[in-house]
Amino acid sequence: GLYRRDYGKSHSVGLADAILAATAESEKAELKTLNTKHYPMLKGLRPAYKK
């Protein structure tokens, strides 16, 4: 809820992206994605690979 509230409108973060970010953070897991702009709340997030 907090990620969605804080980043939903300003960064167009959807519910699924907010849940994935919160889960990755709470489990101390590394999130792999090519769409880093959907996760502004995760500092230091890099693309899974370069296209």
N, CA, C and O atoms as a GROMACS GRO file, in nm:
protein
  204
    1GLY      N    1   0.077  -0.119   0.000
    1GLY     CA    2   0.000   0.000   0.000
    1GLY      C    3   0.083   0.128   0.000
    1GLY      O    4   0.046   0.224  -0.067
    2LEU      N    5   0.195   0.130   0.074
    2LEU     CA    6   0.271   0.254   0.085
    2LEU      C    7   0.339   0.291  -0.046
    2LEU      O    8   0.342   0.408  -0.084
    3TYR      N    9   0.395   0.193  -0.114
    3TYR     CA   10   0.459   0.221  -0.244
    3TYR      C   11   0.356   0.271  -0.344
    3TYR      O   12   0.382   0.366  -0.418
    4ARG      N   13   0.242   0.210  -0.346
    4ARG     CA   14   0.136   0.252  -0.438
    4ARG      C   15   0.091   0.394  -0.405
    4ARG      O   16   0.070   0.476  -0.495
    5ARG      N   17   0.076   0.422  -0.277
    5ARG     CA   18   0.035   0.556  -0.235
    5ARG      C   19   0.142   0.660  -0.269
    5ARG      O   20   0.110   0.767  -0.321
    6ASP      N   21   0.267   0.628  -0.240
    6ASP     CA   22   0.374   0.725  -0.258
    6ASP      C   23   0.418   0.743  -0.403
    6ASP      O   24   0.460   0.853  -0.441
    7TYR      N   25   0.409   0.639  -0.484
    7TYR     CA   26   0.462   0.645  -0.620
    7TYR      C   27   0.357   0.622  -0.728
    7TYR      O   28   0.388   0.635  -0.847
    8GLY      N   29   0.236   0.588  -0.692
    8GLY     CA   30   0.133   0.553  -0.789
    8GLY      C   31   0.105   0.660  -0.892
    8GLY      O   32   0.116   0.635  -1.012
    9LYS      N   33   0.069   0.777  -0.848
    9LYS     CA   34   0.033   0.884  -0.942
    9LYS      C   35   0.156   0.952  -1.001
    9LYS      O   36   0.159   0.980  -1.121
   10SER      N   37   0.255   0.979  -0.920
   10SER     CA   38   0.370   1.056  -0.967
   10SER      C   39   0.460   0.978  -1.063
   10SER      O   40   0.523   1.036  -1.150
   11HIS      N   41   0.465   0.844  -1.047
   11HIS     CA   42   0.553   0.762  -1.130
   11HIS      C   43   0.478   0.655  -1.209
   11HIS      O   44   0.541   0.569  -1.271
   12SER      N   45   0.348   0.658  -1.207
   12SER     CA   46   0.263   0.559  -1.276
   12SER      C   47   0.296   0.416  -1.234
   12SER      O   48   0.302   0.326  -1.317
   13VAL      N   49   0.315   0.397  -1.105
   13VAL     CA   50   0.343   0.263  -1.052
   13VAL      C   51   0.210   0.193  -1.029
   13VAL      O   52   0.126   0.240  -0.952
   14GLY      N   53   0.192   0.079  -1.096
   14GLY     CA   54   0.070   0.002  -1.081
   14GLY      C   55   0.073  -0.086  -0.957
   14GLY      O   56   0.176  -0.099  -0.891
   15LEU      N   57  -0.039  -0.146  -0.928
   15LEU     CA   58  -0.051  -0.231  -0.809
   15LEU      C   59   0.046  -0.349  -0.815
   15LEU      O   60   0.112  -0.379  -0.716
   16ALA      N   61   0.055  -0.415  -0.929
   16ALA     CA   62   0.144  -0.531  -0.941
   16ALA      C   63   0.289  -0.492  -0.918
   16ALA      O   64   0.362  -0.563  -0.849
   17ASP      N   65   0.332  -0.379  -0.975
   17ASP     CA   66   0.470  -0.333  -0.956
   17ASP      C   67   0.496  -0.297  -0.810
   17ASP      O   68   0.604  -0.326  -0.758
   18ALA      N   69   0.400  -0.236  -0.744
   18ALA     CA   70   0.416  -0.200  -0.604
   18ALA      C   71   0.427  -0.326  -0.517
   18ALA      O   72   0.507  -0.329  -0.424
   19ILE      N   73   0.348  -0.427  -0.547
   19ILE     CA   74   0.354  -0.553  -0.472
   19ILE      C   75   0.488  -0.622  -0.494
   19ILE      O   76   0.548  -0.672  -0.399
   20LEU      N   77   0.534  -0.626  -0.619
   20LEU     CA   78   0.664  -0.688  -0.648
   20LEU      C   79   0.778  -0.616  -0.576
   20LEU      O   80   0.866  -0.681  -0.520
   21ALA      N   81   0.776  -0.485  -0.577
   21ALA     CA   82   0.880  -0.407  -0.509
   21ALA      C   83   0.878  -0.431  -0.358
   21ALA      O   84   0.983  -0.451  -0.297
   22ALA      N   85   0.761  -0.429  -0.300
   22ALA     CA   86   0.749  -0.450  -0.155
   22ALA      C   87   0.794  -0.591  -0.116
   22ALA      O   88   0.860  -0.609  -0.014
   23THR      N   89   0.758  -0.689  -0.197
   23THR     CA   90   0.799  -0.827  -0.170
   23THR      C   91   0.950  -0.842  -0.181
   23THR      O   92   1.012  -0.903  -0.094
   24ALA      N   93   1.008  -0.787  -0.286
   24ALA     CA   94   1.154  -0.795  -0.304
   24ALA      C   95   1.226  -0.729  -0.186
   24ALA      O   96   1.325  -0.783  -0.136
   25GLU      N   97   1.176  -0.614  -0.143
   25GLU     CA   98   1.240  -0.546  -0.032
   25GLU      C   99   1.225  -0.623   0.099
   25GLU      O  100   1.323  -0.638   0.173
   26SER      N  101   1.107  -0.671   0.128
   26SER     CA  102   1.085  -0.740   0.255
   26SER      C  103   1.159  -0.873   0.263
   26SER      O  104   1.198  -0.916   0.371
   27GLU      N  105   1.177  -0.938   0.148
   27GLU     CA  106   1.249  -1.066   0.144
   27GLU      C  107   1.399  -1.048   0.118
   27GLU      O  108   1.473  -1.146   0.111
   28LYS      N  109   1.442  -0.921   0.104
   28LYS     CA  110   1.582  -0.889   0.074
   28LYS      C  111   1.628  -0.963  -0.052
   28LYS      O  112   1.740  -1.014  -0.059
   29ALA      N  113   1.538  -0.966  -0.150
   29ALA     CA  114   1.566  -1.034  -0.278
   29ALA      C  115   1.600  -0.929  -0.383
   29ALA      O  116   1.556  -0.814  -0.376
   30GLU      N  117   1.679  -0.970  -0.481
   30GLU     CA  118   1.715  -0.882  -0.590
   30GLU      C  119   1.610  -0.893  -0.699
   30GLU      O  120   1.582  -1.002  -0.749
   31LEU      N  121   1.552  -0.781  -0.735
   31LEU     CA  122   1.449  -0.778  -0.839
   31LEU      C  123   1.516  -0.764  -0.975
   31LEU      O  124   1.601  -0.677  -0.994
   32LYS      N  125   1.478  -0.849  -1.068
   32LYS     CA  126   1.530  -0.844  -1.205
   32LYS      C  127   1.419  -0.794  -1.297
   32LYS      O  128   1.310  -0.851  -1.300
   33THR      N  129   1.448  -0.689  -1.371
   33THR     CA  130   1.349  -0.632  -1.462
   33THR      C  131   1.419  -0.552  -1.570
   33THR      O  132   1.531  -0.505  -1.552
   34LEU      N  133   1.353  -0.537  -1.682
   34LEU     CA  134   1.402  -0.446  -1.786
   34LEU      C  135   1.333  -0.311  -1.774
   34LEU      O  136   1.374  -0.214  -1.840
   35ASN      N  137   1.230  -0.304  -1.692
   35ASN     CA  138   1.150  -0.183  -1.679
   35ASN      C  139   1.181  -0.112  -1.546
   35ASN      O  140   1.095  -0.105  -1.458
   36THR      N  141   1.301  -0.062  -1.532
   36THR     CA  142   1.344  -0.002  -1.406
   36THR      C  143   1.267   0.125  -1.370
   36THR      O  144   1.260   0.161  -1.253
   37LYS      N  145   1.209   0.192  -1.469
   37LYS     CA  146   1.135   0.316  -1.438
   37LYS      C  147   1.008   0.289  -1.358
   37LYS      O  148   0.953   0.382  -1.299
   38HIS      N  149   0.962   0.166  -1.353
   38HIS     CA  150   0.844   0.132  -1.274
   38HIS      C  151   0.878   0.107  -1.127
   38HIS      O  152   0.788   0.084  -1.046
   39TYR      N  153   1.007   0.112  -1.093
   39TYR     CA  154   1.049   0.083  -0.956
   39TYR      C  155   1.138   0.194  -0.901
   39TYR      O  156   1.251   0.167  -0.862
   40PRO      N  157   1.088   0.318  -0.896
   40PRO     CA  158   1.171   0.428  -0.846
   40PRO      C  159   1.203   0.416  -0.698
   40PRO      O  160   1.297   0.479  -0.649
   41MET      N  161   1.127   0.335  -0.627
   41MET     CA  162   1.146   0.320  -0.484
   41MET      C  163   1.263   0.227  -0.449
   41MET      O  164   1.308   0.225  -0.335
   42LEU      N  165   1.311   0.150  -0.547
   42LEU     CA  166   1.423   0.059  -0.524
   42LEU      C  167   1.551   0.125  -0.573
   42LEU      O  168   1.579   0.127  -0.693
   43LYS      N  169   1.627   0.178  -0.481
   43LYS     CA  170   1.750   0.249  -0.515
   43LYS      C  171   1.855   0.150  -0.568
   43LYS      O  172   1.871   0.041  -0.513
   44GLY      N  173   1.924   0.190  -0.672
   44GLY     CA  174   2.031   0.108  -0.727
   44GLY      C  175   1.984  -0.004  -0.817
   44GLY      O  176   2.064  -0.090  -0.856
   45LEU      N  177   1.857  -0.006  -0.852
   45LEU     CA  178   1.805  -0.111  -0.940
   45LEU      C  179   1.860  -0.091  -1.080
   45LEU      O  180   1.853   0.019  -1.136
   46ARG      N  181   1.915  -0.197  -1.136
   46ARG     CA  182   1.970  -0.192  -1.272
   46ARG      C  183   1.895  -0.292  -1.359
   46ARG      O  184   1.839  -0.388  -1.308
   47PRO      N  185   1.895  -0.269  -1.491
   47PRO     CA  186   1.828  -0.365  -1.581
   47PRO      C  187   1.890  -0.504  -1.568
   47PRO      O  188   2.009  -0.518  -1.537
   48ALA      N  189   1.809  -0.606  -1.592
   48ALA     CA  190   1.856  -0.744  -1.584
   48ALA      C  191   1.967  -0.770  -1.687
   48ALA      O  192   2.060  -0.845  -1.660
   49TYR      N  193   1.956  -0.708  -1.802
   49TYR     CA  194   2.059  -0.714  -1.906
   49TYR      C  195   2.037  -0.598  -2.001
   49TYR      O  196   1.931  -0.535  -2.001
   50LYS      N  197   2.136  -0.570  -2.079
   50LYS     CA  198   2.124  -0.460  -2.176
   50LYS      C  199   2.079  -0.517  -2.308
   50LYS      O  200   2.126  -0.622  -2.352
   51LYS      N  201   1.986  -0.446  -2.372
   51LYS     CA  202   1.932  -0.489  -2.500
   51LYS      C  203   2.033  -0.465  -2.610
   51LYS      O  204   2.006  -0.495  -2.726
   0.00000   0.00000   0.00000
